[in-house]
Amino acid sequence: MELNTENLPCHIAIIMDGNGRWAKKHAMGRIRGHKKGAKAVRETVTACRELGISYLTLYAFSSENWGRPGHEVKALMELLEEYLDNELDDLLKQGISLSTIGDIDRLPPSVQDKLFKVKQSTQENKKMVLTLALSYGGRDEILEAVKRVAKDSLKGLLSADEMTKEQFATYLHTNRLPDPDLLIRTSGEYRISNFLLWQLAYTELYFTDTLWPDFSREELYKAITVYQGRQRRFGLTDEQIESDRPV
Ligand code: FPP
């Protein structure tokens, strides 16, 4: 499939869903689905990097996922460690820096150590920022930001009355990231599931029935092509957007 490389989204965020259903469809255990899902992560990261996407954010483990059976949580953590071990060289070669959002302190110490190592080793890379949302919940993130704003206000470091949206956004985990232009959710579910609640305000949403382990470069191109056909109005009228367009 040919892709028009003009008007690419600068930041793509993905809710990777459907590993369990993929496994069931193939008469396998759920963990096999997650393993195949990790392969789709590799392929998607490389495809985005090759296209010149600046930011890719993946919902890899939500704060709610802690409630899954212990053996599945353990397997997901092991898979993440394996990914970090195996991918470091490739991330370096591709000029990708790794970052995270979420309550990283809740992750097993061995995962935290590996994350720290990969983040440190890749921090100078400038081609693409890959952000893994781990133990992440959008409401937790906003609530934590509100608490920090309240504390800073009490200390006299800011005036709560004069606070702007831009200032508030600096208290979020995504402080250094632009808002996503395109959100992709796989597996035919039409929900945001507590992902980037503040940041998705004007993001274009794309839903596909494809299960995450089957997500491919082709699927990514399809989502981007749909995005390119959308008119982003940011609350303005059609006419205002048209008159702003260069001729
Ligand atoms: C949703 O599928 C997926 C997850 C909860 C975790 C995402 C994890 C991966 C893609 C693999 C490992 C990630 C990295 C970064 C190496 P589900 O289990 O909710 O599927 P279901 O809804 O069909 O049951």
Residues whose N, C-alpha, C, O or C-beta is under 5 A from the ligand:
A	BS01	FPP	M16 D17 G18 N19 G20 R21 W22 H34 G37 A38 V41 Y59 A60 L79 L80 Y83
